[in-house]
Amino acid sequence: MELRRDIAEYRAAAEAQADRVRERINAALEMSRRTREEIEQRIASELHAPRVEAKKATTKKAAPARKRTRAATHASAK
């Protein structure tokens, strides 16, 4: 009888642990499903949205060359 009681306690503890693990797994699966749906919705909305090209801040047009003034040309000729 005593041996059966010990086994029953271990079995009950194991079942409780299995229930907790199942709950965690189901919660993780639900979260991953929601994340996947959000990603798919974002992708779909970007595919159907009109494309807007962002201006690049790093590429600037070169400044036009400065015209030489008469003073500058006379100074360099001296």
Buried (B, 14 or more C-beta within 10 A) or exposed (E): EEEEEEEEEEEEEEEEEEEEEEEEEEEEEEEEEEEEEEEEEEEEEEEEEEEEEEEEEEEEEEEEEEEEEEEEEEEEEE
